[in-house]
Amino acid sequence: MLDVTYEAVDDLAPGRLADIDEERGRVRVRLDRTAPLVDVVRELNIELDRLMRSAHWFQLWGDEIVSRDTPGRPLSVQYLLERRVPHASWMEERKGLVSVYVDPALDTAGFAASINPALRDFLDGGCWFQLYAGEIIDNSPESNKV
C-alpha cells in the first residue's frame, strides 16, 4: 500500500522548509508551519525533484511504464501556486508529469491538510508504484502485506 502524507511541523532543522522521508510504501513530507507558502512550495519543488531522481517511483500510463529515465518525458512532480479549487490543492496527471496546484490563499498548514485527501484519491487510481529493495509496492491487496 502506498501512503504519502504531508504535515506542518515546528521541528525542522534550522533553514529547512521541507523534509521528505521515504520508506517501504510510505513517503512523509514535513513542512515548516511558520514559513510562507511561497517559500515552502519553492523548496518542495527542489525536494521532490531530489526524491524522484534518487528513488524508484514509476507511473503506469496506458500500457507504458514511465520513470525518471523515460526519454522525452522523464517522470516529475511540480507544485504551482495557482488556484484551481478555492482553499484546496488540485492534482493533474499527464504522462510523466504530475502538477499540483496549490491555492495561494492557503497557509502552509492549510496546504498540508488539503493535499492529503487529494493524494489518497490520486494514489487510489492505481497508476503509481514504488520499487523498494527489489519489491514493487502499489495499492494492490498484495502490497498491503508486510
C-alpha positions as CSV (number, residue, x, y, z in Angstrom):
1,M,0.0,0.0,0.0
2,L,1.3,3.4,-0.9
3,D,0.9,6.2,1.7
4,V,2.0,9.7,1.2
5,T,1.3,12.2,3.9
6,Y,2.1,15.9,4.4
7,E,2.2,17.6,7.8
8,A,3.0,21.1,9.0
9,V,5.5,20.9,11.8
10,D,7.6,23.2,14.1
11,D,10.7,21.0,14.5
12,L,12.6,21.0,11.2
13,A,16.3,21.8,11.2
14,P,17.1,25.5,11.0
15,G,16.9,26.7,7.5
16,R,14.9,23.7,6.3
17,L,11.4,24.4,4.9
18,A,10.6,20.8,3.8
19,D,11.9,17.4,4.7
20,I,11.0,14.2,2.8
21,D,11.4,10.8,4.4
22,E,10.8,7.6,2.3
23,E,10.4,4.1,3.5
24,R,8.7,1.0,2.1
25,G,5.4,2.1,0.7
26,R,5.5,5.4,2.6
27,V,6.6,9.0,2.0
28,R,6.3,11.5,4.8
29,V,6.6,15.2,3.8
30,R,7.2,17.6,6.7
31,L,6.7,21.3,6.1
32,D,7.8,24.3,8.2
33,R,4.5,25.5,9.6
34,T,5.8,29.1,10.1
35,A,7.3,29.6,6.6
36,P,5.4,31.4,3.9
37,L,3.7,29.1,1.5
38,V,5.5,30.5,-1.5
39,D,8.9,29.6,0.1
40,V,7.6,26.1,1.1
41,V,6.4,25.4,-2.5
42,R,9.7,26.5,-3.9
43,E,11.5,24.1,-1.5
44,L,9.1,21.3,-2.3
45,N,9.9,21.5,-6.0
46,I,13.6,21.1,-5.1
47,E,13.0,18.3,-2.6
48,L,10.6,16.3,-4.9
49,D,13.0,16.6,-7.8
50,R,15.6,15.1,-5.5
51,L,13.3,12.3,-4.4
52,M,12.3,11.5,-8.0
53,R,16.0,11.4,-9.1
54,S,17.1,9.2,-6.2
55,A,14.1,6.9,-5.6
56,H,12.4,4.3,-7.6
57,W,9.0,5.7,-8.5
58,F,7.1,4.8,-11.6
59,Q,3.9,5.8,-13.4
60,L,1.7,3.4,-15.3
61,W,0.5,5.4,-18.3
62,G,-1.7,3.3,-20.5
63,D,0.4,0.3,-21.3
64,E,3.7,2.2,-20.7
65,I,5.8,2.4,-17.5
66,V,7.2,5.9,-17.1
67,S,10.3,6.6,-14.9
68,R,12.7,9.3,-14.3
69,D,14.8,7.9,-17.2
70,T,11.9,7.9,-19.8
71,P,13.2,9.7,-22.9
72,G,11.2,12.8,-23.8
73,R,9.1,12.8,-20.7
74,P,11.0,12.0,-17.5
75,L,8.8,11.5,-14.5
76,S,8.4,14.6,-12.4
77,V,6.2,16.4,-9.9
78,Q,5.7,20.1,-9.9
79,Y,4.0,22.4,-7.4
80,L,2.4,25.5,-8.7
81,L,0.8,28.3,-6.7
82,E,-2.3,28.7,-8.7
83,R,-6.0,28.5,-7.6
84,R,-7.9,25.7,-9.3
85,V,-10.1,25.0,-6.4
86,P,-10.6,27.5,-3.6
87,H,-8.9,26.6,-0.3
88,A,-7.6,23.3,-1.7
89,S,-5.0,21.5,-3.6
90,W,-5.7,20.1,-7.1
91,M,-3.7,17.5,-8.9
92,E,-3.5,16.9,-12.7
93,E,-1.6,14.0,-14.2
94,R,-0.2,13.6,-17.7
95,K,2.3,11.2,-19.0
96,G,5.5,11.7,-16.9
97,L,4.1,14.8,-15.1
98,V,2.0,15.5,-12.0
99,S,1.1,19.1,-11.5
100,V,-0.1,20.0,-8.0
101,Y,-2.0,23.3,-8.0
102,V,-1.9,25.0,-4.6
103,D,-4.3,27.8,-3.7
104,P,-2.1,30.7,-2.8
105,A,-4.6,31.8,-0.3
106,L,-3.7,28.8,1.9
107,D,-1.1,28.9,4.6
108,T,1.4,26.0,5.0
109,A,-0.8,24.1,7.5
110,G,-3.8,24.6,5.2
111,F,-1.9,23.2,2.3
112,A,-0.7,20.2,4.2
113,A,-4.3,19.5,5.3
114,S,-5.7,19.9,1.8
115,I,-3.2,17.8,-0.1
116,N,-3.6,14.6,2.0
117,P,-7.2,13.7,0.8
118,A,-6.2,14.7,-2.8
119,L,-3.2,12.4,-2.6
120,R,-5.2,9.5,-1.2
121,D,-7.6,9.7,-4.2
122,F,-4.8,10.2,-6.6
123,L,-2.9,7.1,-5.4
124,D,-6.1,5.0,-5.3
125,G,-6.2,5.4,-9.1
126,G,-3.5,2.6,-9.1
127,C,-1.2,4.2,-11.7
128,W,1.8,4.7,-9.4
129,F,4.2,2.2,-7.8
130,Q,7.5,2.2,-5.8
131,L,10.4,-0.2,-6.3
132,Y,11.7,-0.6,-2.8
133,A,14.5,-3.1,-2.1
134,G,13.5,-5.1,-5.2
135,E,9.8,-5.2,-4.2
136,I,7.1,-3.5,-6.2
137,I,4.8,-1.6,-3.8
138,D,1.5,-0.3,-5.2
139,N,-2.1,-0.1,-4.0
140,S,-3.0,-3.7,-4.8
141,P,-4.0,-6.1,-1.9
142,E,-0.7,-7.9,-2.2
143,S,1.2,-4.7,-1.3
144,N,-0.7,-4.4,1.9
145,K,1.1,-7.5,3.3
146,V,4.3,-6.7,5.3
